[in-house]
Amino acid sequence: MRFFLVDRIEALEPARRIVAVKNLTLAEEYLQDHFPTFPVMPGVLMLEALAQAGAWLWRITSNFSHSIVVLREAKGVKYGNFVEPGKRLVLFVEAVDNLEENAQTATFKGNGEIDGTIAVSARFTLGRYNLRERFPECAALDEEILADFRRRYLALKPPATGIQTA
């Protein structure tokens, strides 16, 4: 199973910061097991939501130049509150490094808040690459993945003016 943990991008300053949202509903499949009588978003998925927001910032900044963006390292991860169904986790992520065109890794810091209270905070490093760099026969797959992310971005960004894009 694959989790997409960013439901909306609310603000974006390319190469600098992103504000994104994850709306937690009881329909999330992982809540059936975590925990049946007290459903809360697992801490590792809160961290993953921060990483995904950082990945969106990097993808948009680089005009979707890399198909794969992965979490390489997380430091100083702290949890402060449960995320329950019906809550809105607002993700604030800033680039610590300059998101240079040729960089293969970049560091970010971020926090996720519920009603102004921090639920998760971390400093993390993402890495990026294209499949074709390791497997030349996967060039077409790279393009499919990138096209999918471009389509998703159109759905994630608000239709109203005010959001900046790369």
PAZA-739918 format. One line per 8 residues: number of its first residue (from 1); their letters; for each residue x, z, y of N, C-alpha, C, O. Coordinates in nm, 4 decimals, decimal comma. Layout:
NUM	A	X/Z/Y/X/Z/Y/X/Z/Y/X/Z/Y | ...
This chain:
1	MRFFLVDR	0,0836/0,0000/-0,1180/0,0000/0,0000/0,0000/0,0881/0,0000/0,1243/0,1976/0,0564/0,1252 | 0,0391/-0,0628/0,2262/0,1124/-0,0711/0,3515/0,0285/-0,0079/0,4614/-0,0919/-0,0321/0,4693 | 0,0899/0,0715/0,5446/0,0190/0,1390/0,6521/0,0565/0,0777/0,7865/0,1746/0,0649/0,8189 | -0,0434/0,0405/0,8638/-0,0236/-0,0009/1,0018/-0,0740/0,1149/1,0865/-0,1940/0,1416/1,0912 | 0,0171/0,1829/1,1527/-0,0162/0,3087/1,2180/-0,0212/0,2989/1,3695/-0,0179/0,4010/1,4382 | -0,0290/0,1789/1,4218/-0,0519/0,1588/1,5648/-0,1812/0,0798/1,5773/-0,1905/-0,0344/1,5323 | -0,2805/0,1422/1,6389/-0,4113/0,0782/1,6556/-0,4260/0,0088/1,7903/-0,5089/-0,0809/1,8055 | -0,3456/0,0503/1,8881/-0,3602/-0,0046/2,0221/-0,2317/0,0193/2,1004/-0,1690/0,1244/2,0874
9	IEALEPAR	-0,1931/-0,0775/2,1807/-0,0833/-0,0595/2,2753/-0,1478/-0,0440/2,4123/-0,2172/-0,1336/2,4602 | -0,1239/0,0709/2,4742/-0,1891/0,0998/2,6018/-0,1022/0,0688/2,7223/-0,1535/0,0346/2,8288 | 0,0293/0,0806/2,7065/0,1208/0,0505/2,8176/0,2530/0,0042/2,7597/0,2934/0,0452/2,6510 | 0,3187/-0,0817/2,8343/0,4436/-0,1388/2,7869/0,5323/-0,1748/2,9045/0,4889/-0,2426/2,9976 | 0,6553/-0,1297/2,8998/0,7608/-0,1744/2,9910/0,8690/-0,2292/2,8997/0,9475/-0,1519/2,8448 | 0,8752/-0,3612/2,8821/0,9729/-0,4183/2,7893/1,1133/-0,3626/2,8121/1,1585/-0,3455/2,9253 | 1,1800/-0,3351/2,7006/1,3161/-0,2804/2,6977/1,3235/-0,1346/2,7424/1,4318/-0,0761/2,7424 | 1,2100/-0,0747/2,7807/1,2154/0,0634/2,8303/1,1246/0,1581/2,7531/1,1721/0,2544/2,6930
17	RIVAVKNL	0,9925/0,1307/2,7544/0,9013/0,2280/2,6926/0,7709/0,1632/2,6496/0,7349/0,0548/2,6954 | 0,7015/0,2317/2,5610/0,5717/0,1874/2,5118/0,4835/0,3107/2,4938/0,5314/0,4181/2,4576 | 0,3554/0,2936/2,5194/0,2564/0,3962/2,4900/0,1568/0,3297/2,3953/0,0945/0,2291/2,4292 | 0,1430/0,3873/2,2767/0,0550/0,3316/2,1743/-0,0356/0,4412/2,1204/-0,0147/0,5595/2,1472 | -0,1365/0,4004/2,0441/-0,2353/0,4957/1,9936/-0,2611/0,4731/1,8454/-0,2696/0,3595/1,7986 | -0,2734/0,5838/1,7726/-0,3232/0,5822/1,6350/-0,4478/0,6683/1,6337/-0,4418/0,7882/1,6609 | -0,5620/0,6064/1,6016/-0,6881/0,6797/1,5887/-0,7046/0,7176/1,4423/-0,7144/0,6302/1,3562 | -0,7077/0,8460/1,4137/-0,7187/0,8901/1,2757/-0,8663/0,9033/1,2371/-0,9436/0,9725/1,3033
25	TLAEEYLQ	-0,9030/0,8354/1,1291/-1,0405/0,8449/1,0793/-1,0386/0,8981/0,9372/-0,9360/0,8938/0,8694 | -1,1512/0,9476/0,8935/-1,1626/0,9985/0,7568/-1,1497/0,8859/0,6551/-1,1317/0,9126/0,5363 | -1,1585/0,7610/0,6990/-1,1466/0,6459/0,6095/-1,0023/0,6177/0,5676/-0,9796/0,5355/0,4788 | -0,9044/0,6842/0,6295/-0,7644/0,6626/0,5914/-0,7479/0,7040/0,4455/-0,7784/0,8173/0,4083 | -0,6999/0,6124/0,3644/-0,6910/0,6358/0,2198/-0,6062/0,7574/0,1840/-0,6407/0,8313/0,0918 | -0,4968/0,7790/0,2547/-0,4071/0,8895/0,2212/-0,4706/1,0261/0,2452/-0,4225/1,1261/0,1920 | -0,5770/1,0321/0,3238/-0,6431/1,1614/0,3485/-0,7202/1,2120/0,2273/-0,7544/1,3301/0,2210 | -0,7480/1,1247/0,1313/-0,8182/1,1674/0,0107/-0,7332/1,2653/-0,0696/-0,7863/1,3494/-0,1422
33	DHFPTFPV	-0,6010/1,2543/-0,0565/-0,5100/1,3413/-0,1313/-0,4385/1,4432/-0,0433/-0,3764/1,5361/-0,0949 | -0,4462/1,4276/0,0853/-0,3654/1,5115/0,1758/-0,4499/1,5729/0,2851/-0,4481/1,5171/0,3948 | -0,5145/1,6677/0,2705/-0,5508/1,7488/0,1553/-0,7019/1,7374/0,1406/-0,7707/1,7300/0,2424 | -0,7570/1,7356/0,0208/-0,9009/1,7091/0,0042/-0,9928/1,8037/0,0826/-1,0960/1,7605/0,1340 | -0,9567/1,9304/0,0920/-1,0435/2,0247/0,1644/-1,0005/2,0463/0,3093/-1,0724/2,1099/0,3864 | -0,8853/1,9947/0,3463/-0,8337/2,0066/0,4824/-0,7538/1,8804/0,5146/-0,6308/1,8846/0,5178 | -0,8227/1,7677/0,5385/-0,7514/1,6407/0,5575/-0,6736/1,6378/0,6887/-0,7298/1,6570/0,7966 | -0,5440/1,6134/0,6771/-0,4566/1,5982/0,7938/-0,3577/1,4848/0,7668/-0,3231/1,4566/0,6520
41	MPGVLMLE	-0,3138/1,4216/0,8730/-0,2151/1,3146/0,8615/-0,0819/1,3743/0,8159/-0,0327/1,4689/0,8774 | -0,0234/1,3206/0,7094/0,1067/1,3733/0,6646/0,2132/1,3581/0,7733/0,2140/1,2602/0,8479 | 0,3019/1,4555/0,7807/0,4069/1,4538/0,8812/0,4930/1,3288/0,8749/0,5320/1,2749/0,9785 | 0,5229/1,2824/0,7547/0,6062/1,1626/0,7411/0,5365/1,0406/0,8017/0,6039/0,9504/0,8514 | 0,4033/1,0359/0,7987/0,3304/0,9243/0,8594/0,3231/0,9389/1,0112/0,3152/0,8386/1,0822 | 0,3255/1,0619/1,0620/0,3352/1,0798/1,2068/0,4688/1,0239/1,2566/0,4741/0,9558/1,3589 | 0,5777/1,0537/1,1825/0,7089/0,9996/1,2165/0,7077/0,8474/1,2044/0,7629/0,7781/1,2898 | 0,6458/0,7955/1,1000/0,6361/0,6502/1,0815/0,5599/0,5855/1,1961/0,5946/0,4751/1,2380
49	ALAQAGAW	0,4572/0,6516/1,2477/0,3825/0,5973/1,3619/0,4740/0,5843/1,4835/0,4678/0,4842/1,5549 | 0,5591/0,6847/1,5081/0,6562/0,6745/1,6177/0,7508/0,5568/1,5957/0,7788/0,4803/1,6880 | 0,7999/0,5429/1,4714/0,8915/0,4336/1,4394/0,8235/0,2985/1,4581/0,8851/0,2047/1,5087 | 0,6977/0,2878/1,4180/0,6259/0,1611/1,4353/0,6051/0,1288/1,5831/0,6134/0,0126/1,6228 | 0,5784/0,2296/1,6638/0,5647/0,2048/1,8079/0,6979/0,1556/1,8645/0,7008/0,0619/1,9443 | 0,8086/0,2189/1,8233/0,9406/0,1728/1,8667/0,9687/0,0305/1,8207/1,0271/-0,0487/1,8946 | 0,9268/-0,0022/1,6977/0,9461/-0,1376/1,6454/0,8682/-0,2390/1,7292/0,9176/-0,3483/1,7567 | 0,7462/-0,2024/1,7697/0,6692/-0,2930/1,8557/0,7409/-0,3152/1,9887/0,7475/-0,4279/2,0378
57	LWRITSNF	0,7943/-0,2086/2,0465/0,8685/-0,2227/2,1724/0,9845/-0,3198/2,1545/1,0055/-0,4079/2,2379 | 1,0594/-0,3040/2,0464/1,1755/-0,3900/2,0228/1,1344/-0,5334/1,9929/1,1957/-0,6279/2,0426 | 1,0296/-0,5495/1,9106/0,9827/-0,6859/1,8793/0,9401/-0,7606/2,0060/0,9799/-0,8749/2,0284 | 0,8602/-0,6952/2,0868/0,8068/-0,7584/2,2081/0,9206/-0,7885/2,3053/0,9253/-0,8964/2,3644 | 1,0126/-0,6928/2,3218/1,1259/-0,7117/2,4118/1,2102/-0,8321/2,3710/1,2574/-0,9072/2,4563 | 1,2288/-0,8500/2,2407/1,3148/-0,9592/2,1910/1,2358/-1,0851/2,1585/1,2878/-1,1759/2,0936 | 1,1110/-1,0912/2,2028/1,0260/-1,2076/2,1789/1,0152/-1,2402/2,0293/1,0222/-1,3562/1,9890 | 0,9982/-1,1353/1,9485/0,9751/-1,1494/1,8047/1,0867/-1,2297/1,7367/1,0601/-1,3256/1,6642
65	SHSIVVLR	1,2110/-1,1893/1,7611/1,3249/-1,2633/1,7059/1,3645/-1,2201/1,5652/1,4377/-1,2923/1,4974 | 1,3174/-1,1031/1,5194/1,3543/-1,0536/1,3867/1,2288/-1,0153/1,3083/1,1395/-0,9487/1,3606 | 1,2235/-1,0575/1,1843/1,1042/-1,0326/1,1029/1,0990/-0,8906/1,0474/0,9903/-0,8372/1,0254 | 1,2130/-0,8298/1,0249/1,2169/-0,6979/0,9620/1,2756/-0,5962/1,0598/1,3851/-0,6152/1,1127 | 1,2008/-0,4877/1,0828/1,2488/-0,3743/1,1617/1,2212/-0,2502/1,0776/1,1072/-0,2247/1,0389 | 1,3266/-0,1728/1,0495/1,3143/-0,0581/0,9598/1,3695/0,0682/1,0240/1,4555/0,0625/1,1119 | 1,3194/0,1809/0,9792/1,3701/0,3107/1,0220/1,5017/0,3364/0,9491/1,5064/0,3362/0,8261 | 1,6079/0,3584/1,0255/1,7402/0,3820/0,9655/1,7753/0,5304/0,9640/1,8405/0,5784/0,8713
73	EAKGVKYG	1,7313/0,6034/1,0679/1,7699/0,7433/1,0783/1,6712/0,8158/1,1691/1,6218/0,7593/1,2667 | 1,6434/0,9405/1,1360/1,5595/1,0254/1,2208/1,6312/1,1590/1,2399/1,6813/1,2182/1,1443 | 1,6353/1,2052/1,3646/1,7025/1,3315/1,3959/1,6095/1,4181/1,4794/1,5255/1,3685/1,5545 | 1,6265/1,5472/1,4644/1,5529/1,6412/1,5482/1,4022/1,6273/1,5370/1,3307/1,6453/1,6355 | 1,3537/1,5956/1,4191/1,2093/1,5794/1,4008/1,1438/1,7167/1,4068/1,1839/1,8092/1,3361 | 1,0431/1,7286/1,4918/0,9701/1,8552/1,5056/0,8210/1,8266/1,5008/0,7730/1,7277/1,5562 | 0,7498/1,9143/1,4343/0,6044/1,9028/1,4246/0,5416/2,0213/1,4957/0,5868/2,1349/1,4811 | 0,4379/1,9944/1,5724/0,3772/2,1004/1,6504/0,2290/2,1186/1,6298/0,1737/2,2211/1,6696
81	NFVEPGKR	0,1621/2,0208/1,5680/0,0175/2,0295/1,5548/-0,0296/1,9365/1,4445/0,0345/1,8356/1,4152 | -0,1422/1,9715/1,3837/-0,2035/1,8855/1,2834/-0,2769/1,7702/1,3512/-0,3276/1,7840/1,4625 | -0,2816/1,6571/1,2826/-0,3624/1,5443/1,3277/-0,4764/1,5314/1,2281/-0,4555/1,4938/1,1128 | -0,5959/1,5626/1,2731/-0,7143/1,5619/1,1871/-0,7999/1,4395/1,2159/-0,7897/1,3797/1,3230 | -0,8844/1,4023/1,1201/-0,9762/1,2897/1,1444/-1,0570/1,3130/1,2719/-1,1009/1,4243/1,3009 | -1,0749/1,2046/1,3467/-1,1458/1,2125/1,4743/-1,0528/1,2330/1,5928/-1,0956/1,2267/1,7081 | -0,9250/1,2576/1,5638/-0,8270/1,2792/1,6709/-0,7546/1,1491/1,7035/-0,7501/1,0558/1,6233 | -0,6991/1,1464/1,8217/-0,6269/1,0304/1,8730/-0,4828/1,0725/1,8975/-0,4551/1,1537/1,9858
89	LVLFVEAV	-0,3907/1,0164/1,8182/-0,2488/1,0452/1,8336/-0,1909/0,9432/1,9314/-0,1838/0,8241/1,9011 | -0,1497/0,9909/2,0492/-0,0922/0,9027/2,1513/0,0596/0,9084/2,1358/0,1201/1,0156/2,1402 | 0,1193/0,7913/2,1176/0,2621/0,7782/2,0890/0,3368/0,7325/2,2141/0,3088/0,6256/2,2684 | 0,4307/0,8133/2,2587/0,5140/0,7811/2,3742/0,6560/0,7587/2,3229/0,7194/0,8517/2,2731 | 0,7059/0,6364/2,3348/0,8390/0,6044/2,2825/0,9204/0,5360/2,3911/0,8725/0,4459/2,4599 | 1,0451/0,5811/2,4052/1,1384/0,5221/2,5017/1,2630/0,4740/2,4288/1,3079/0,5364/2,3327 | 1,3178/0,3632/2,4750/1,4452/0,3144/2,4223/1,5568/0,3978/2,4835/1,5632/0,4124/2,6055 | 1,6440/0,4524/2,4010/1,7606/0,5256/2,4486/1,8721/0,4259/2,4750/1,9421/0,4347/2,5759
97	DNLEENAQ	1,8883/0,3306/2,3832/1,9873/0,2240/2,3983/1,9271/0,1103/2,4787/1,8054/0,0959/2,4895 | 2,0158/0,0305/2,5344/1,9735/-0,0956/2,5926/1,9407/-0,1877/2,4757/2,0242/-0,2053/2,3870 | 1,8236/-0,2460/2,4731/1,7819/-0,3302/2,3612/1,8439/-0,4692/2,3758/1,7759/-0,5671/2,4068 | 1,9731/-0,4744/2,3529/2,0479/-0,5982/2,3695/2,0051/-0,7027/2,2676/1,9609/-0,6708/2,1572 | 2,0194/-0,8275/2,3077/1,9753/-0,9395/2,2248/2,0416/-0,9420/2,0876/1,9756/-0,9726/1,9883 | 2,1705/-0,9106/2,0801/2,2432/-0,9202/1,9538/2,2517/-0,7892/1,8774/2,3117/-0,7853/1,7700 | 2,1933/-0,6818/1,9295/2,2023/-0,5521/1,8639/2,1277/-0,5536/1,7304/2,0176/-0,6077/1,7194 | 2,1896/-0,4938/1,6306/2,1258/-0,4827/1,4997/2,0596/-0,3463/1,4809/1,9742/-0,3302/1,3938
105	TATFKGNG	2,0991/-0,2480/1,5626/2,0366/-0,1164/1,5606/2,0088/-0,0730/1,7041/2,0738/-0,1186/1,7981 | 1,9126/0,0146/1,7186/1,8803/0,0708/1,8504/1,8217/0,2101/1,8305/1,7567/0,2377/1,7296 | 1,8455/0,2964/1,9270/1,7980/0,4337/1,9199/1,6835/0,4545/2,0186/1,6832/0,4005/2,1293 | 1,5875/0,5337/1,9751/1,4674/0,5631/2,0529/1,4411/0,7130/2,0491/1,4904/0,7841/1,9616 | 1,3630/0,7593/2,1450/1,3116/0,8963/2,1388/1,1629/0,8882/2,1676/1,1169/0,8044/2,2452 | 1,0895/0,9766/2,1039/0,9459/0,9701/2,1255/0,8744/1,0963/2,0842/0,9295/1,1847/2,0186 | 0,7495/1,1010/2,1254/0,6631/1,2091/2,0789/0,5214/1,1571/2,0642/0,4798/1,0618/2,1300 | 0,4498/1,2226/1,9764/0,3091/1,1935/1,9546/0,2281/1,3132/1,9989/0,2575/1,4265/1,9607
113	EIDGTIAV	0,1262/1,2884/2,0794/0,0473/1,3974/2,1351/-0,0997/1,3836/2,1008/-0,1529/1,2733/2,0881 | -0,1639/1,4987/2,0861/-0,3083/1,5062/2,0687/-0,3603/1,5909/2,1832/-0,3250/1,7082/2,1956 | -0,4438/1,5320/2,2664/-0,5011/1,6043/2,3804/-0,3924/1,6747/2,4629/-0,4119/1,7874/2,5085 | -0,2776/1,6073/2,4818/-0,1712/1,6625/2,5628/-0,0800/1,7615/2,4922/0,0152/1,8104/2,5531 | -0,1060/1,7926/2,3658/-0,0239/1,8848/2,2887/0,0618/1,8049/2,1912/0,0113/1,7167/2,1218 | 0,1905/1,8354/2,1857/0,2810/1,7598/2,0985/0,2529/1,7901/1,9518/0,2489/1,9055/1,9093 | 0,2335/1,6818/1,8756/0,2131/1,6915/1,7313/0,3415/1,6567/1,6567/0,3676/1,7104/1,5490 | 0,4218/1,5667/1,7136/0,5477/1,5252/1,6520/0,6422/1,4773/1,7613/0,5995/1,4163/1,8594
121	SARFTLGR	0,7709/1,5054/1,7435/0,8719/1,4504/1,8334/0,9964/1,4212/1,7513/1,0230/1,4879/1,6513 | 1,0721/1,3217/1,7940/1,1923/1,2835/1,7194/1,2788/1,1897/1,8014/1,2344/1,1291/1,8989 | 1,4009/1,1801/1,7596/1,4952/1,0785/1,8056/1,5237/0,9971/1,6803/1,5523/1,0544/1,5752 | 1,5167/0,8654/1,6892/1,5310/0,7852/1,5687/1,6004/0,6528/1,5970/1,6006/0,6023/1,7093 | 1,6588/0,5988/1,4916/1,7293/0,4711/1,5001/1,6593/0,3699/1,4121/1,6260/0,3975/1,2968 | 1,6376/0,2526/1,4680/1,5790/0,1415/1,3940/1,6865/0,0356/1,3718/1,7783/0,0204/1,4523 | 1,6734/-0,0366/1,2622/1,7597/-0,1506/1,2347/1,6726/-0,2739/1,2209/1,5542/-0,2638/1,1889 | 1,7309/-0,3901/1,2449/1,6524/-0,5123/1,2338/1,7368/-0,6251/1,1747/1,8591/-0,6286/1,1879
129	YNLRERFP	1,6659/-0,7172/1,1089/1,7309/-0,8346/1,0523/1,6240/-0,9368/1,0165/1,5045/-0,9077/1,0201 | 1,6683/-1,0546/0,9826/1,5810/-1,1586/0,9290/1,6146/-1,1768/0,7820/1,7311/-1,1680/0,7434 | 1,5157/-1,2016/0,7016/1,5377/-1,2219/0,5589/1,6330/-1,3378/0,5329/1,7145/-1,3322/0,4409 | 1,6227/-1,4420/0,6133/1,7056/-1,5610/0,5923/1,8554/-1,5321/0,6074/1,9385/-1,6077/0,5571 | 1,8900/-1,4222/0,6769/2,0308/-1,3853/0,6907/2,0897/-1,3425/0,5565/2,2083/-1,3628/0,5303 | 2,0064/-1,2836/0,4726/2,0510/-1,2366/0,3418/2,0129/-1,3331/0,2303/2,0836/-1,3464/0,1304 | 1,8999/-1,4001/0,2497/1,8472/-1,4927/0,1499/1,7993/-1,6193/0,2216/1,6848/-1,6246/0,2665 | 1,8841/-1,7201/0,2330/1,8483/-1,8410/0,3083/1,7173/-1,9057/0,2638/1,6490/-1,9686/0,3447
137	ECAALDEE	1,6820/-1,8910/0,1381/1,5574/-1,9497/0,0887/1,4331/-1,8795/0,1451/1,3211/-1,9257/0,1228 | 1,4513/-1,7697/0,2170/1,3385/-1,6938/0,2735/1,3095/-1,7275/0,4199/1,2348/-1,6552/0,4859 | 1,3666/-1,8345/0,4705/1,3453/-1,8711/0,6114/1,1974/-1,8913/0,6425/1,1498/-1,8481/0,7475 | 1,1244/-1,9563/0,5524/0,9811/-1,9796/0,5747/0,9042/-1,8476/0,5750/0,8085/-1,8314/0,6507 | 0,9456/-1,7541/0,4909/0,8804/-1,6235/0,4870/0,9028/-1,5482/0,6178/0,8119/-1,4823/0,6682 | 1,0240/-1,5580/0,6729/1,0504/-1,4995/0,8053/0,9475/-1,5499/0,9069/0,8887/-1,4716/0,9815 | 0,9274/-1,6797/0,9082/0,8338/-1,7388/1,0050/0,6907/-1,6905/0,9823/0,6176/-1,6678/1,0786 | 0,6500/-1,6747/0,8568/0,5157/-1,6220/0,8272/0,5014/-1,4790/0,8781/0,4003/-1,4438/0,9390
145	ILADFRRR	0,6018/-1,3983/0,8532/0,5984/-1,2579/0,8975/0,5919/-1,2512/1,0495/0,5123/-1,1754/1,1049 | 0,6743/-1,3293/1,1169/0,6753/-1,3285/1,2633/0,5429/-1,3778/1,3207/0,4941/-1,3231/1,4196 | 0,4845/-1,4805/1,2596/0,3538/-1,5299/1,3049/0,2479/-1,4211/1,2889/0,1608/-1,4057/1,3744 | 0,2556/-1,3459/1,1795/0,1603/-1,2367/1,1568/0,1762/-1,1286/1,2641/0,0765/-1,0788/1,3165 | 0,2993/-1,0921/1,2969/0,3206/-0,9912/1,4012/0,2744/-1,0408/1,5379/0,2207/-0,9625/1,6162 | 0,2937/-1,1669/1,5679/0,2441/-1,2213/1,6951/0,0916/-1,2132/1,7014/0,0356/-1,1783/1,8054 | 0,0241/-1,2452/1,5906/-0,1232/-1,2347/1,5856/-0,1679/-1,0902/1,6019/-0,2623/-1,0613/1,6754 | -0,0995/-0,9998/1,5327/-0,1345/-0,8574/1,5434/-0,1176/-0,8081/1,6868/-0,1993/-0,7308/1,7368
153	YLALKPPA	-0,0113/-0,8533/1,7519/0,0130/-0,8112/1,8896/-0,1015/-0,8525/1,9810/-0,1408/-0,7764/2,0694 | -0,1545/-0,9707/1,9606/-0,2682/-1,0152/2,0423/-0,3882/-0,9230/2,0248/-0,4649/-0,9022/2,1188 | -0,4045/-0,8680/1,9054/-0,5147/-0,7742/1,8805/-0,4838/-0,6343/1,9324/-0,5755/-0,5612/1,9696 | -0,3577/-0,5961/1,9357/-0,3201/-0,4604/1,9761/-0,3190/-0,4399/2,1265/-0,3531/-0,3322/2,1753 | -0,2799/-0,5426/2,1997/-0,2702/-0,5217/2,3439/-0,4102/-0,5309/2,4050/-0,4932/-0,6104/2,3608 | -0,4348/-0,4498/2,5057/-0,5674/-0,4522/2,5682/-0,5921/-0,5844/2,6410/-0,4995/-0,6414/2,6986 | -0,7157/-0,6333/2,6387/-0,7452/-0,7601/2,7042/-0,7380/-0,7525/2,8558/-0,7205/-0,8545/2,9225 | -0,7513/-0,6324/2,9106/-0,7502/-0,6186/3,0564/-0,6105/-0,6425/3,1107/-0,5117/-0,6271/3,0390
161	TGIQTA	-0,6026/-0,6798/3,2368/-0,4720/-0,6978/3,2998/-0,4098/-0,5621/3,3194/-0,4774/-0,4597/3,3091 | -0,2820/-0,5608/3,3474/-0,2131/-0,4351/3,3700/-0,1086/-0,4095/3,2634/-0,0123/-0,3374/3,2892 | -0,1239/-0,4655/3,1457/-0,0192/-0,4486/3,0464/0,0869/-0,5544/3,0712/0,0554/-0,6709/3,0954 | 0,2093/-0,5142/3,0651/0,3186/-0,6077/3,0844/0,3606/-0,6597/2,9487/0,3628/-0,5847/2,8512 | 0,3933/-0,7853/2,9416/0,4418/-0,8420/2,8168/0,5762/-0,9060/2,8397/0,6154/-0,9345/2,9529 | 0,6449/-0,9276/2,7323/0,7782/-0,9902/2,7401/0,7671/-1,1355/2,7748/0,8686/-1,2043/2,7857
